[in-house]
Amino acid sequence: MSEAQPDIPQVRRAPLFRNRHKRFWVVLIVVVAVVVFYLPSLVAFRYTAAAQSTGFLTHPWRSWSFIVTALTVPGDSRLKTSGNALRAADSRFRGSAIDPHEVRLLFLPEGKPYTFTHPLGDRTVTTTITPPYRFVWLVSGHIDTLNGPDTVVALLDYRTGKMLYDVRDDVSQSQGVTEPGTPSAEPSPGGTATSTSPSPAP
């Protein structure tokens, strides 16, 4: 004769979100909206040069333009990655006293002048270029014949690979940067560059 088994109450679990308070949904929606809004800013911050990266965090709406441009780059662009850009810079400066070792992306207004300042030995050089495309690779490196920190040695057009700025244009041959038989690269069509080199204070 078998013994009767006591009834065991069945515990039913409520769906995970069914009993959540309305405030929970409001907070969740706000968090998701903030993440979606700032996600392009984090991407732009990761890939752009220090001179621009923080601007995407303080003005996140600009990062959407960055993302749209990144998703619509021409398929035949020459320098699509930082590795390609660094190899192009190495090739341009091979045999000279310039050692490029870092590239970062600039996101610039197309067809509008862009001015930047960088140290060059005991001078500070201010240069203005007019980029033909919004993405430009900023190349930093060391100049063996000059004392001082690493500096901007080139700007390369993302789409054509042409050099928009060459530091050898701002350093005299007597300083040993421009090697014999190594002419400075011409700027790309549609891109111009001018620079001024203030003399050091006496």
mmCIF file of the C-alpha atoms, coordinates in Angstrom:
data_MODEL
# 
_entry.id   MODEL 
# 
loop_
_atom_site.group_PDB 
_atom_site.id 
_atom_site.type_symbol 
_atom_site.label_atom_id 
_atom_site.label_alt_id 
_atom_site.label_comp_id 
_atom_site.label_asym_id 
_atom_site.label_entity_id 
_atom_site.label_seq_id 
_atom_site.pdbx_PDB_ins_code 
_atom_site.Cartn_x 
_atom_site.Cartn_y 
_atom_site.Cartn_z 
_atom_site.occupancy 
_atom_site.B_iso_or_equiv 
_atom_site.pdbx_formal_charge 
_atom_site.auth_seq_id 
_atom_site.auth_comp_id 
_atom_site.auth_asym_id 
_atom_site.auth_atom_id 
_atom_site.pdbx_PDB_model_num 
ATOM 1   C CA . MET A 1 1   ? 0.000  0.000  0.000   1.00 0.00 ? 1   MET A CA 1 
ATOM 2   C CA . SER A 1 2   ? 1.570  3.311  -1.113  1.00 0.00 ? 2   SER A CA 1 
ATOM 3   C CA . GLU A 1 3   ? 1.643  6.359  1.105   1.00 0.00 ? 3   GLU A CA 1 
ATOM 4   C CA . ALA A 1 4   ? -0.074 9.526  -0.053  1.00 0.00 ? 4   ALA A CA 1 
ATOM 5   C CA . GLN A 1 5   ? 2.363  12.237 -1.115  1.00 0.00 ? 5   GLN A CA 1 
ATOM 6   C CA . PRO A 1 6   ? 1.796  15.641 0.450   1.00 0.00 ? 6   PRO A CA 1 
ATOM 7   C CA . ASP A 1 7   ? 0.803  18.389 -1.959  1.00 0.00 ? 7   ASP A CA 1 
ATOM 8   C CA . ILE A 1 8   ? 3.758  20.591 -2.869  1.00 0.00 ? 8   ILE A CA 1 
ATOM 9   C CA . PRO A 1 9   ? 2.710  24.110 -3.832  1.00 0.00 ? 9   PRO A CA 1 
ATOM 10  C CA . GLN A 1 10  ? 3.947  25.137 -7.273  1.00 0.00 ? 10  GLN A CA 1 
ATOM 11  C CA . VAL A 1 11  ? 5.840  28.398 -7.280  1.00 0.00 ? 11  VAL A CA 1 
ATOM 12  C CA . ARG A 1 12  ? 5.221  30.362 -10.425 1.00 0.00 ? 12  ARG A CA 1 
ATOM 13  C CA . ARG A 1 13  ? 7.863  32.825 -11.404 1.00 0.00 ? 13  ARG A CA 1 
ATOM 14  C CA . ALA A 1 14  ? 6.690  36.094 -12.868 1.00 0.00 ? 14  ALA A CA 1 
ATOM 15  C CA . PRO A 1 15  ? 8.287  37.205 -16.151 1.00 0.00 ? 15  PRO A CA 1 
ATOM 16  C CA . LEU A 1 16  ? 11.468 39.159 -15.562 1.00 0.00 ? 16  LEU A CA 1 
ATOM 17  C CA . PHE A 1 17  ? 10.098 42.581 -16.465 1.00 0.00 ? 17  PHE A CA 1 
ATOM 18  C CA . ARG A 1 18  ? 6.361  42.196 -15.800 1.00 0.00 ? 18  ARG A CA 1 
ATOM 19  C CA . ASN A 1 19  ? 6.330  43.618 -12.291 1.00 0.00 ? 19  ASN A CA 1 
ATOM 20  C CA . ARG A 1 20  ? 8.890  46.336 -12.858 1.00 0.00 ? 20  ARG A CA 1 
ATOM 21  C CA . HIS A 1 21  ? 7.858  49.791 -11.762 1.00 0.00 ? 21  HIS A CA 1 
ATOM 22  C CA . LYS A 1 22  ? 7.222  52.502 -14.314 1.00 0.00 ? 22  LYS A CA 1 
ATOM 23  C CA . ARG A 1 23  ? 10.242 54.390 -13.027 1.00 0.00 ? 23  ARG A CA 1 
ATOM 24  C CA . PHE A 1 24  ? 12.449 51.457 -14.028 1.00 0.00 ? 24  PHE A CA 1 
ATOM 25  C CA . TRP A 1 25  ? 11.305 51.714 -17.641 1.00 0.00 ? 25  TRP A CA 1 
ATOM 26  C CA . VAL A 1 26  ? 11.895 55.455 -17.698 1.00 0.00 ? 26  VAL A CA 1 
ATOM 27  C CA . VAL A 1 27  ? 15.432 55.030 -16.358 1.00 0.00 ? 27  VAL A CA 1 
ATOM 28  C CA . LEU A 1 28  ? 16.134 52.186 -18.797 1.00 0.00 ? 28  LEU A CA 1 
ATOM 29  C CA . ILE A 1 29  ? 14.957 54.217 -21.779 1.00 0.00 ? 29  ILE A CA 1 
ATOM 30  C CA . VAL A 1 30  ? 17.089 57.195 -20.714 1.00 0.00 ? 30  VAL A CA 1 
ATOM 31  C CA . VAL A 1 31  ? 20.188 55.016 -20.272 1.00 0.00 ? 31  VAL A CA 1 
ATOM 32  C CA . VAL A 1 32  ? 19.719 53.381 -23.677 1.00 0.00 ? 32  VAL A CA 1 
ATOM 33  C CA . ALA A 1 33  ? 19.179 56.770 -25.330 1.00 0.00 ? 33  ALA A CA 1 
ATOM 34  C CA . VAL A 1 34  ? 22.355 58.189 -23.769 1.00 0.00 ? 34  VAL A CA 1 
ATOM 35  C CA . VAL A 1 35  ? 24.404 55.165 -24.825 1.00 0.00 ? 35  VAL A CA 1 
ATOM 36  C CA . VAL A 1 36  ? 23.102 55.337 -28.391 1.00 0.00 ? 36  VAL A CA 1 
ATOM 37  C CA . PHE A 1 37  ? 23.678 59.106 -28.534 1.00 0.00 ? 37  PHE A CA 1 
ATOM 38  C CA . TYR A 1 38  ? 27.259 58.907 -27.212 1.00 0.00 ? 38  TYR A CA 1 
ATOM 39  C CA . LEU A 1 39  ? 28.370 55.717 -28.959 1.00 0.00 ? 39  LEU A CA 1 
ATOM 40  C CA . PRO A 1 40  ? 29.529 57.547 -32.124 1.00 0.00 ? 40  PRO A CA 1 
ATOM 41  C CA . SER A 1 41  ? 31.454 59.955 -29.876 1.00 0.00 ? 41  SER A CA 1 
ATOM 42  C CA . LEU A 1 42  ? 33.366 57.072 -28.326 1.00 0.00 ? 42  LEU A CA 1 
ATOM 43  C CA . VAL A 1 43  ? 34.203 55.718 -31.777 1.00 0.00 ? 43  VAL A CA 1 
ATOM 44  C CA . ALA A 1 44  ? 35.388 59.138 -32.997 1.00 0.00 ? 44  ALA A CA 1 
ATOM 45  C CA . PHE A 1 45  ? 37.380 59.637 -29.776 1.00 0.00 ? 45  PHE A CA 1 
ATOM 46  C CA . ARG A 1 46  ? 39.131 56.300 -30.297 1.00 0.00 ? 46  ARG A CA 1 
ATOM 47  C CA . TYR A 1 47  ? 40.326 56.974 -33.837 1.00 0.00 ? 47  TYR A CA 1 
ATOM 48  C CA . THR A 1 48  ? 41.027 60.707 -34.058 1.00 0.00 ? 48  THR A CA 1 
ATOM 49  C CA . ALA A 1 49  ? 44.060 62.750 -33.050 1.00 0.00 ? 49  ALA A CA 1 
ATOM 50  C CA . ALA A 1 50  ? 44.327 64.203 -29.549 1.00 0.00 ? 50  ALA A CA 1 
ATOM 51  C CA . ALA A 1 51  ? 43.787 67.707 -30.913 1.00 0.00 ? 51  ALA A CA 1 
ATOM 52  C CA . GLN A 1 52  ? 40.251 66.709 -31.897 1.00 0.00 ? 52  GLN A CA 1 
ATOM 53  C CA . SER A 1 53  ? 39.212 63.649 -29.890 1.00 0.00 ? 53  SER A CA 1 
ATOM 54  C CA . THR A 1 54  ? 37.971 65.388 -26.739 1.00 0.00 ? 54  THR A CA 1 
ATOM 55  C CA . GLY A 1 55  ? 35.830 67.695 -28.862 1.00 0.00 ? 55  GLY A CA 1 
ATOM 56  C CA . PHE A 1 56  ? 33.649 64.750 -29.841 1.00 0.00 ? 56  PHE A CA 1 
ATOM 57  C CA . LEU A 1 57  ? 32.871 64.070 -26.178 1.00 0.00 ? 57  LEU A CA 1 
ATOM 58  C CA . THR A 1 58  ? 31.967 67.676 -25.391 1.00 0.00 ? 58  THR A CA 1 
ATOM 59  C CA . HIS A 1 59  ? 30.049 68.128 -28.663 1.00 0.00 ? 59  HIS A CA 1 
ATOM 60  C CA . PRO A 1 60  ? 28.686 64.615 -29.330 1.00 0.00 ? 60  PRO A CA 1 
ATOM 61  C CA . TRP A 1 61  ? 26.433 65.658 -32.219 1.00 0.00 ? 61  TRP A CA 1 
ATOM 62  C CA . ARG A 1 62  ? 29.568 66.253 -34.334 1.00 0.00 ? 62  ARG A CA 1 
ATOM 63  C CA . SER A 1 63  ? 30.410 62.575 -34.075 1.00 0.00 ? 63  SER A CA 1 
ATOM 64  C CA . TRP A 1 64  ? 27.371 61.637 -36.157 1.00 0.00 ? 64  TRP A CA 1 
ATOM 65  C CA . SER A 1 65  ? 28.867 63.514 -39.103 1.00 0.00 ? 65  SER A CA 1 
ATOM 66  C CA . PHE A 1 66  ? 32.103 61.587 -38.481 1.00 0.00 ? 66  PHE A CA 1 
ATOM 67  C CA . ILE A 1 67  ? 30.249 58.255 -38.577 1.00 0.00 ? 67  ILE A CA 1 
ATOM 68  C CA . VAL A 1 68  ? 28.355 59.156 -41.756 1.00 0.00 ? 68  VAL A CA 1 
ATOM 69  C CA . THR A 1 69  ? 31.595 60.159 -43.479 1.00 0.00 ? 69  THR A CA 1 
ATOM 70  C CA . ALA A 1 70  ? 33.320 56.983 -42.286 1.00 0.00 ? 70  ALA A CA 1 
ATOM 71  C CA . LEU A 1 71  ? 30.516 54.823 -43.668 1.00 0.00 ? 71  LEU A CA 1 
ATOM 72  C CA . THR A 1 72  ? 30.552 56.568 -47.046 1.00 0.00 ? 72  THR A CA 1 
ATOM 73  C CA . VAL A 1 73  ? 34.284 56.742 -47.788 1.00 0.00 ? 73  VAL A CA 1 
ATOM 74  C CA . PRO A 1 74  ? 35.078 56.098 -51.458 1.00 0.00 ? 74  PRO A CA 1 
ATOM 75  C CA . GLY A 1 75  ? 35.906 52.466 -52.108 1.00 0.00 ? 75  GLY A CA 1 
ATOM 76  C CA . ASP A 1 76  ? 39.084 53.366 -53.978 1.00 0.00 ? 76  ASP A CA 1 
ATOM 77  C CA . SER A 1 77  ? 40.584 55.418 -51.114 1.00 0.00 ? 77  SER A CA 1 
ATOM 78  C CA . ARG A 1 78  ? 44.346 54.831 -50.898 1.00 0.00 ? 78  ARG A CA 1 
ATOM 79  C CA . LEU A 1 79  ? 44.873 55.104 -47.138 1.00 0.00 ? 79  LEU A CA 1 
ATOM 80  C CA . LYS A 1 80  ? 41.935 53.379 -45.454 1.00 0.00 ? 80  LYS A CA 1 
ATOM 81  C CA . THR A 1 81  ? 43.851 52.241 -42.362 1.00 0.00 ? 81  THR A CA 1 
ATOM 82  C CA . SER A 1 82  ? 46.462 53.703 -40.046 1.00 0.00 ? 82  SER A CA 1 
ATOM 83  C CA . GLY A 1 83  ? 48.828 50.920 -41.092 1.00 0.00 ? 83  GLY A CA 1 
ATOM 84  C CA . ASN A 1 84  ? 48.576 51.949 -44.740 1.00 0.00 ? 84  ASN A CA 1 
ATOM 85  C CA . ALA A 1 85  ? 49.164 55.577 -43.779 1.00 0.00 ? 85  ALA A CA 1 
ATOM 86  C CA . LEU A 1 86  ? 52.237 54.767 -41.687 1.00 0.00 ? 86  LEU A CA 1 
ATOM 87  C CA . ARG A 1 87  ? 53.742 52.651 -44.464 1.00 0.00 ? 87  ARG A CA 1 
ATOM 88  C CA . ALA A 1 88  ? 53.148 55.493 -46.929 1.00 0.00 ? 88  ALA A CA 1 
ATOM 89  C CA . ALA A 1 89  ? 54.894 57.931 -44.589 1.00 0.00 ? 89  ALA A CA 1 
ATOM 90  C CA . ASP A 1 90  ? 57.830 55.558 -44.100 1.00 0.00 ? 90  ASP A CA 1 
ATOM 91  C CA . SER A 1 91  ? 58.194 55.311 -47.863 1.00 0.00 ? 91  SER A CA 1 
ATOM 92  C CA . ARG A 1 92  ? 58.118 59.088 -48.316 1.00 0.00 ? 92  ARG A CA 1 
ATOM 93  C CA . PHE A 1 93  ? 60.797 59.725 -45.665 1.00 0.00 ? 93  PHE A CA 1 
ATOM 94  C CA . ARG A 1 94  ? 63.019 56.719 -46.356 1.00 0.00 ? 94  ARG A CA 1 
ATOM 95  C CA . GLY A 1 95  ? 66.685 57.772 -46.421 1.00 0.00 ? 95  GLY A CA 1 
ATOM 96  C CA . SER A 1 96  ? 66.049 61.042 -44.586 1.00 0.00 ? 96  SER A CA 1 
ATOM 97  C CA . ALA A 1 97  ? 66.579 62.113 -40.985 1.00 0.00 ? 97  ALA A CA 1 
ATOM 98  C CA . ILE A 1 98  ? 62.842 61.901 -40.318 1.00 0.00 ? 98  ILE A CA 1 
ATOM 99  C CA . ASP A 1 99  ? 61.435 58.881 -38.496 1.00 0.00 ? 99  ASP A CA 1 
ATOM 100 C CA . PRO A 1 100 ? 57.610 58.749 -38.638 1.00 0.00 ? 100 PRO A CA 1 
ATOM 101 C CA . HIS A 1 101 ? 56.137 56.362 -36.090 1.00 0.00 ? 101 HIS A CA 1 
ATOM 102 C CA . GLU A 1 102 ? 52.544 57.379 -35.311 1.00 0.00 ? 102 GLU A CA 1 
ATOM 103 C CA . VAL A 1 103 ? 49.496 58.312 -37.374 1.00 0.00 ? 103 VAL A CA 1 
ATOM 104 C CA . ARG A 1 104 ? 46.157 59.640 -36.174 1.00 0.00 ? 104 ARG A CA 1 
ATOM 105 C CA . LEU A 1 105 ? 43.060 60.677 -38.064 1.00 0.00 ? 105 LEU A CA 1 
ATOM 106 C CA . LEU A 1 106 ? 41.864 64.252 -38.473 1.00 0.00 ? 106 LEU A CA 1 
ATOM 107 C CA . PHE A 1 107 ? 38.248 65.007 -39.362 1.00 0.00 ? 107 PHE A CA 1 
ATOM 108 C CA . LEU A 1 108 ? 38.238 68.376 -41.095 1.00 0.00 ? 108 LEU A CA 1 
ATOM 109 C CA . PRO A 1 109 ? 35.720 70.582 -42.905 1.00 0.00 ? 109 PRO A CA 1 
ATOM 110 C CA . GLU A 1 110 ? 36.134 69.793 -46.599 1.00 0.00 ? 110 GLU A CA 1 
ATOM 111 C CA . GLY A 1 111 ? 37.497 72.663 -48.670 1.00 0.00 ? 111 GLY A CA 1 
ATOM 112 C CA . LYS A 1 112 ? 38.046 74.941 -45.649 1.00 0.00 ? 112 LYS A CA 1 
ATOM 113 C CA . PRO A 1 113 ? 41.464 75.977 -44.286 1.00 0.00 ? 113 PRO A CA 1 
ATOM 114 C CA . TYR A 1 114 ? 42.839 74.060 -41.328 1.00 0.00 ? 114 TYR A CA 1 
ATOM 115 C CA . THR A 1 115 ? 45.588 75.628 -39.225 1.00 0.00 ? 115 THR A CA 1 
ATOM 116 C CA . PHE A 1 116 ? 47.800 73.772 -36.773 1.00 0.00 ? 116 PHE A CA 1 
ATOM 117 C CA . THR A 1 117 ? 50.868 74.673 -34.712 1.00 0.00 ? 117 THR A CA 1 
ATOM 118 C CA . HIS A 1 118 ? 53.740 72.349 -33.872 1.00 0.00 ? 118 HIS A CA 1 
ATOM 119 C CA . PRO A 1 119 ? 57.294 72.587 -32.472 1.00 0.00 ? 119 PRO A CA 1 
ATOM 120 C CA . LEU A 1 120 ? 60.257 72.340 -34.815 1.00 0.00 ? 120 LEU A CA 1 
ATOM 121 C CA . GLY A 1 121 ? 63.539 72.411 -32.926 1.00 0.00 ? 121 GLY A CA 1 
ATOM 122 C CA . ASP A 1 122 ? 63.742 75.785 -31.179 1.00 0.00 ? 122 ASP A CA 1 
ATOM 123 C CA . ARG A 1 123 ? 60.917 77.219 -33.288 1.00 0.00 ? 123 ARG A CA 1 
ATOM 124 C CA . THR A 1 124 ? 57.151 76.975 -33.334 1.00 0.00 ? 124 THR A CA 1 
ATOM 125 C CA . VAL A 1 125 ? 55.705 76.553 -36.809 1.00 0.00 ? 125 VAL A CA 1 
ATOM 126 C CA . THR A 1 126 ? 52.159 77.430 -37.785 1.00 0.00 ? 126 THR A CA 1 
ATOM 127 C CA . THR A 1 127 ? 50.874 75.789 -40.950 1.00 0.00 ? 127 THR A CA 1 
ATOM 128 C CA . THR A 1 128 ? 47.600 76.097 -42.849 1.00 0.00 ? 128 THR A CA 1 
ATOM 129 C CA . ILE A 1 129 ? 46.331 73.546 -45.356 1.00 0.00 ? 129 ILE A CA 1 
ATOM 130 C CA . THR A 1 130 ? 43.124 73.258 -47.365 1.00 0.00 ? 130 THR A CA 1 
ATOM 131 C CA . PRO A 1 131 ? 42.186 69.570 -47.407 1.00 0.00 ? 131 PRO A CA 1 
ATOM 132 C CA . PRO A 1 132 ? 40.395 68.162 -50.472 1.00 0.00 ? 132 PRO A CA 1 
ATOM 133 C CA . TYR A 1 133 ? 38.694 65.505 -48.312 1.00 0.00 ? 133 TYR A CA 1 
ATOM 134 C CA . ARG A 1 134 ? 37.423 65.462 -44.738 1.00 0.00 ? 134 ARG A CA 1 
ATOM 135 C CA . PHE A 1 135 ? 39.703 62.670 -43.517 1.00 0.00 ? 135 PHE A CA 1 
ATOM 136 C CA . VAL A 1 136 ? 43.408 63.490 -43.241 1.00 0.00 ? 136 VAL A CA 1 
ATOM 137 C CA . TRP A 1 137 ? 46.133 61.394 -41.599 1.00 0.00 ? 137 TRP A CA 1 
ATOM 138 C CA . LEU A 1 138 ? 48.336 63.338 -39.176 1.00 0.00 ? 138 LEU A CA 1 
ATOM 139 C CA . VAL A 1 139 ? 51.794 61.769 -39.038 1.00 0.00 ? 139 VAL A CA 1 
ATOM 140 C CA . SER A 1 140 ? 54.025 62.362 -36.016 1.00 0.00 ? 140 SER A CA 1 
ATOM 141 C CA . GLY A 1 141 ? 57.679 61.470 -35.775 1.00 0.00 ? 141 GLY A CA 1 
ATOM 142 C CA . HIS A 1 142 ? 61.187 62.375 -34.720 1.00 0.00 ? 142 HIS A CA 1 
ATOM 143 C CA . ILE A 1 143 ? 63.697 64.484 -36.646 1.00 0.00 ? 143 ILE A CA 1 
ATOM 144 C CA . ASP A 1 144 ? 67.180 63.192 -35.879 1.00 0.00 ? 144 ASP A CA 1 
ATOM 145 C CA . THR A 1 145 ? 68.942 66.441 -36.734 1.00 0.00 ? 145 THR A CA 1 
ATOM 146 C CA . LEU A 1 146 ? 66.806 68.595 -34.460 1.00 0.00 ? 146 LEU A CA 1 
ATOM 147 C CA . ASN A 1 147 ? 66.619 68.686 -30.695 1.00 0.00 ? 147 ASN A CA 1 
ATOM 148 C CA . GLY A 1 148 ? 63.127 68.576 -29.322 1.00 0.00 ? 148 GLY A CA 1 
ATOM 149 C CA . PRO A 1 149 ? 60.076 66.377 -28.879 1.00 0.00 ? 149 PRO A CA 1 
ATOM 150 C CA . ASP A 1 150 ? 58.276 64.429 -31.568 1.00 0.00 ? 150 ASP A CA 1 
ATOM 151 C CA . THR A 1 151 ? 56.370 66.676 -33.918 1.00 0.00 ? 151 THR A CA 1 
ATOM 152 C CA . VAL A 1 152 ? 54.065 66.673 -36.932 1.00 0.00 ? 152 VAL A CA 1 
ATOM 153 C CA . VAL A 1 153 ? 56.091 65.576 -39.943 1.00 0.00 ? 153 VAL A CA 1 
ATOM 154 C CA . ALA A 1 154 ? 53.353 65.105 -42.549 1.00 0.00 ? 154 ALA A CA 1 
ATOM 155 C CA . LEU A 1 155 ? 49.677 65.297 -43.377 1.00 0.00 ? 155 LEU A CA 1 
ATOM 156 C CA . LEU A 1 156 ? 48.413 62.700 -45.856 1.00 0.00 ? 156 LEU A CA 1 
ATOM 157 C CA . ASP A 1 157 ? 45.177 62.821 -47.799 1.00 0.00 ? 157 ASP A CA 1 
ATOM 158 C CA . TYR A 1 158 ? 43.003 59.830 -46.876 1.00 0.00 ? 158 TYR A CA 1 
ATOM 159 C CA . ARG A 1 159 ? 41.500 59.428 -50.327 1.00 0.00 ? 159 ARG A CA 1 
ATOM 160 C CA . THR A 1 160 ? 44.431 59.980 -52.696 1.00 0.00 ? 160 THR A CA 1 
ATOM 161 C CA . GLY A 1 161 ? 47.404 59.295 -50.442 1.00 0.00 ? 161 GLY A CA 1 
ATOM 162 C CA . LYS A 1 162 ? 49.038 62.555 -51.531 1.00 0.00 ? 162 LYS A CA 1 
ATOM 163 C CA . MET A 1 163 ? 51.090 64.577 -49.059 1.00 0.00 ? 163 MET A CA 1 
ATOM 164 C CA . LEU A 1 164 ? 49.354 67.765 -47.972 1.00 0.00 ? 164 LEU A CA 1 
ATOM 165 C CA . TYR A 1 165 ? 52.141 68.857 -45.633 1.00 0.00 ? 165 TYR A CA 1 
ATOM 166 C CA . ASP A 1 166 ? 55.813 67.878 -45.584 1.00 0.00 ? 166 ASP A CA 1 
ATOM 167 C CA . VAL A 1 167 ? 57.972 69.009 -42.662 1.00 0.00 ? 167 VAL A CA 1 
ATOM 168 C CA . ARG A 1 168 ? 60.952 69.245 -45.014 1.00 0.00 ? 168 ARG A CA 1 
ATOM 169 C CA . ASP A 1 169 ? 59.374 72.386 -46.435 1.00 0.00 ? 169 ASP A CA 1 
ATOM 170 C CA . ASP A 1 170 ? 59.895 74.066 -43.044 1.00 0.00 ? 170 ASP A CA 1 
ATOM 171 C CA . VAL A 1 171 ? 63.425 72.852 -42.341 1.00 0.00 ? 171 VAL A CA 1 
ATOM 172 C CA . SER A 1 172 ? 66.419 74.237 -44.220 1.00 0.00 ? 172 SER A CA 1 
ATOM 173 C CA . GLN A 1 173 ? 68.776 71.908 -46.097 1.00 0.00 ? 173 GLN A CA 1 
ATOM 174 C CA . SER A 1 174 ? 71.581 73.007 -43.782 1.00 0.00 ? 174 SER A CA 1 
ATOM 175 C CA . GLN A 1 175 ? 69.826 71.140 -40.993 1.00 0.00 ? 175 GLN A CA 1 
ATOM 176 C CA . GLY A 1 176 ? 70.155 67.915 -42.929 1.00 0.00 ? 176 GLY A CA 1 
ATOM 177 C CA . VAL A 1 177 ? 66.495 67.008 -43.305 1.00 0.00 ? 177 VAL A CA 1 
ATOM 178 C CA . THR A 1 178 ? 66.077 67.273 -47.063 1.00 0.00 ? 178 THR A CA 1 
ATOM 179 C CA . GLU A 1 179 ? 68.398 64.686 -48.545 1.00 0.00 ? 179 GLU A CA 1 
ATOM 180 C CA . PRO A 1 180 ? 69.995 65.115 -51.989 1.00 0.00 ? 180 PRO A CA 1 
ATOM 181 C CA . GLY A 1 181 ? 67.775 63.595 -54.628 1.00 0.00 ? 181 GLY A CA 1 
ATOM 182 C CA . THR A 1 182 ? 64.786 63.405 -52.303 1.00 0.00 ? 182 THR A CA 1 
ATOM 183 C CA . PRO A 1 183 ? 62.433 66.179 -53.408 1.00 0.00 ? 183 PRO A CA 1 
ATOM 184 C CA . SER A 1 184 ? 59.533 67.174 -51.244 1.00 0.00 ? 184 SER A CA 1 
ATOM 185 C CA . ALA A 1 185 ? 56.224 65.667 -52.366 1.00 0.00 ? 185 ALA A CA 1 
ATOM 186 C CA . GLU A 1 186 ? 53.787 67.955 -54.135 1.00 0.00 ? 186 GLU A CA 1 
ATOM 187 C CA . PRO A 1 187 ? 50.449 68.589 -52.448 1.00 0.00 ? 187 PRO A CA 1 
ATOM 188 C CA . SER A 1 188 ? 47.459 66.819 -53.861 1.00 0.00 ? 188 SER A CA 1 
ATOM 189 C CA . PRO A 1 189 ? 45.261 68.549 -56.435 1.00 0.00 ? 189 PRO A CA 1 
ATOM 190 C CA . GLY A 1 190 ? 42.849 70.807 -54.608 1.00 0.00 ? 190 GLY A CA 1 
ATOM 191 C CA . GLY A 1 191 ? 45.005 70.886 -51.481 1.00 0.00 ? 191 GLY A CA 1 
ATOM 192 C CA . THR A 1 192 ? 47.303 73.789 -50.620 1.00 0.00 ? 192 THR A CA 1 
ATOM 193 C CA . ALA A 1 193 ? 49.657 74.398 -47.745 1.00 0.00 ? 193 ALA A CA 1 
ATOM 194 C CA . THR A 1 194 ? 51.238 77.532 -46.348 1.00 0.00 ? 194 THR A CA 1 
ATOM 195 C CA . SER A 1 195 ? 53.342 77.957 -43.249 1.00 0.00 ? 195 SER A CA 1 
ATOM 196 C CA . THR A 1 196 ? 54.943 80.630 -41.141 1.00 0.00 ? 196 THR A CA 1 
ATOM 197 C CA . SER A 1 197 ? 57.883 80.130 -38.820 1.00 0.00 ? 197 SER A CA 1 
ATOM 198 C CA . PRO A 1 198 ? 58.154 82.811 -36.125 1.00 0.00 ? 198 PRO A CA 1 
ATOM 199 C CA . SER A 1 199 ? 61.748 83.497 -35.141 1.00 0.00 ? 199 SER A CA 1 
ATOM 200 C CA . PRO A 1 200 ? 62.629 82.624 -31.548 1.00 0.00 ? 200 PRO A CA 1 
ATOM 201 C CA . ALA A 1 201 ? 62.660 85.487 -29.097 1.00 0.00 ? 201 ALA A CA 1 
ATOM 202 C CA . PRO A 1 202 ? 66.131 86.915 -28.444 1.00 0.00 ? 202 PRO A CA 1 
# 
